[in-house]
């Protein structure tokens, strides 16, 4: 299995974050060791948040957009300096467009058919979503047929307690959202949850 592009294969999903809160929370995550930050595009003024994060932390972390659904969104993300996108679904045309624009793509899928469609379109990473619905057994079964060199992430309902079972089943990492960040939560909560996920990952990877 190939190494993920992120040094720590845990993508911090800051759904609902506002531009005013972005720098503090992204800074706390980067300090903890996270180097992949996703701002979903259904967050308030996401363009501003991503642009601020990229300007302040782009030299130390991958800053990207999530819940990307349309080619026009890809173009906007490229313009503000995002380096990767995450999709909730499998849209080959969107994946190809993003790859052509020079972005890394983590494509959302649920079935083997969707996964291979994403691979054929050029996705460099796969995202099983929602992971909690399918569980580690689904990951293990998929890993038996998917290319070993393609990083497989799990997203949706992953917690510090459940992370190890997904990694043992063959996931290379996870996208972590609600258990890491909720809109307007205290900065200390972000730090504590980031540490909890980091510790859970290190328990399995030394």
C-alpha positions in Angstrom: 0.0 0.0 0.0 1.4 3.4 -0.9 2.1 6.1 1.6 -0.5 8.8 1.9 0.5 12.3 0.7 -0.2 13.7 4.2 2.4 13.1 6.8 -0.4 12.4 9.3 -3.2 10.7 7.4 -6.0 12.3 9.5 -7.9 15.0 7.6 -9.4 17.6 9.9 -12.9 18.5 8.6 -13.9 21.9 9.9 -17.5 21.9 8.8 -19.3 25.1 9.6 -16.2 27.1 10.6 -16.3 30.8 10.0 -13.4 33.0 8.7 -13.0 34.6 12.0 -12.4 31.3 13.8 -10.4 29.7 11.0 -6.8 30.8 11.9 -7.0 29.9 15.6 -8.4 26.4 15.1 -6.3 25.6 12.0 -3.3 26.8 14.0 -4.1 24.6 16.9 -4.5 21.6 14.6 -1.2 22.3 12.8 0.6 22.6 16.2 -0.8 19.3 17.2 0.6 17.6 14.1 -2.2 17.7 11.6 -1.1 18.6 8.1 -4.4 18.1 6.2 -7.2 20.6 6.7 -10.5 20.5 4.9 -13.1 23.3 5.0 -16.4 22.0 3.5 -18.0 24.2 1.0 -21.3 24.3 2.9 -19.5 26.4 5.6 -20.1 30.1 5.8 -17.9 32.2 3.5 -15.7 29.1 2.8 -13.6 31.0 0.2 -12.4 33.4 2.8 -11.7 30.7 5.3 -9.7 28.6 2.9 -7.8 31.6 1.5 -6.8 32.7 5.1 -5.7 29.2 6.1 -3.7 28.7 2.9 -2.0 32.1 3.3 -1.1 31.4 7.0 -0.4 27.7 7.0 0.0 26.6 3.4 3.7 26.1 3.8 3.1 23.6 6.7 -0.2 21.9 5.8 -2.4 20.8 2.9 -5.4 23.1 2.8 -8.4 21.9 0.8 -12.1 22.1 0.2 -14.7 19.5 1.0 -18.2 18.7 -0.1 -17.1 19.7 -3.6 -19.9 19.0 -6.1 -19.3 21.2 -9.2 -16.6 22.1 -11.6 -17.0 25.8 -10.9 -16.2 25.1 -7.2 -13.0 23.4 -8.3 -12.0 26.5 -10.3 -12.7 28.8 -7.4 -10.6 26.6 -5.1 -7.7 26.6 -7.5 -7.9 30.4 -7.6 -7.6 30.8 -3.8 -4.7 28.3 -3.5 -6.4 25.1 -2.3 -4.3 22.0 -2.9 -6.8 19.2 -2.6 -10.5 18.5 -2.8 -12.8 16.0 -1.1 -16.1 14.9 -2.7 -19.0 13.2 -0.9 -19.9 11.2 -4.1 -18.5 9.8 -7.3 -18.7 12.1 -10.2 -16.1 11.1 -12.8 -16.4 14.4 -14.8 -15.7 16.5 -11.6 -12.8 14.2 -10.6 -11.2 14.6 -14.1 -11.7 18.3 -14.0 -10.0 18.7 -10.6 -7.1 16.4 -11.6 -6.6 18.4 -14.8 -6.5 21.6 -12.7 -3.6 20.1 -10.7 -5.5 19.2 -7.5 -5.2 16.0 -5.4 -8.7 14.4 -5.2 -10.1 12.3 -2.4 -13.2 10.9 -4.1 -16.2 9.8 -2.0 -17.6 6.4 -2.7 -19.6 3.6 -1.1 -19.4 0.6 -3.5 -16.7 -1.1 -5.4 -18.3 0.1 -8.7 -18.1 3.7 -7.5 -14.5 3.2 -6.3 -13.3 1.9 -9.7 -15.2 4.7 -11.5 -13.3 7.2 -9.3 -10.0 5.5 -10.0 -10.6 5.5 -13.7 -11.3 9.2 -13.6 -7.9 9.8 -11.9 -8.7 10.1 -8.2 -5.5 9.8 -6.2 -7.3 8.9 -3.0 -10.6 7.2 -2.0 -13.0 8.1 0.8 -15.5 5.5 2.0 -18.5 7.6 3.1 -20.3 7.3 5.5 -17.9 4.9 7.1 -20.0 4.3 10.2 -22.8 2.9 8.0 -20.6 0.3 6.5 -18.0 -0.5 9.2 -14.6 -2.1 9.1 -15.8 -5.3 7.5 -16.7 -3.3 4.4 -13.2 -1.8 4.3 -11.6 -5.2 4.6 -13.7 -6.6 1.7 -13.0 -3.6 -0.5 -9.3 -3.7 0.2 -9.2 -7.3 -1.3 -10.1 -5.9 -4.7 -9.0 -2.3 -4.8 -5.4 -1.4 -5.9 -3.1 -1.7 -2.9 -1.2 1.5 -4.0 -4.3 3.7 -3.7 -4.8 5.3 -0.2 -8.3 4.5 1.2 -9.7 6.8 3.9 -12.8 6.4 6.0 -15.0 9.4 6.7 -18.3 9.7 8.6 -18.7 8.8 12.2 -15.1 7.9 12.9 -14.1 8.4 16.6 -10.9 7.9 18.5 -12.3 4.6 19.8 -13.2 3.3 16.4 -10.2 4.5 14.4 -8.0 1.5 15.2 -10.5 -1.0 13.8 -10.7 0.8 10.5 -6.9 1.0 10.2 -6.6 -2.7 11.0 -9.1 -3.4 8.2 -6.9 -1.7 5.6 -7.7 2.0 5.7 -4.7 4.2 5.6 -6.3 7.0 7.5 -9.5 8.9 8.2 -11.3 12.2 7.8 -12.6 13.3 11.1 -15.4 15.9 11.5 -18.0 16.1 14.2 -15.9 14.4 16.8 -13.1 16.8 16.2 -14.9 20.1 15.5 -18.3 21.6 16.0 -19.1 25.2 14.9 -18.2 27.8 17.6 -16.7 25.2 20.0 -13.9 26.4 22.3 -10.4 26.3 21.0 -9.4 24.0 23.9 -12.0 21.4 22.7 -10.3 21.4 19.3 -6.9 20.8 20.9 -8.2 18.1 23.2 -10.0 16.2 20.4 -7.0 16.6 18.1 -4.8 15.0 20.7 -7.2 12.2 21.2 -7.2 11.3 17.5 -3.4 11.7 17.3 -3.0 9.3 20.3 -5.4 6.8 18.7 -3.5 6.8 15.5 -0.1 6.5 17.2 -1.3 3.6 19.2 -1.6 1.6 16.0 1.4 3.1 14.2 3.9 3.7 16.9 
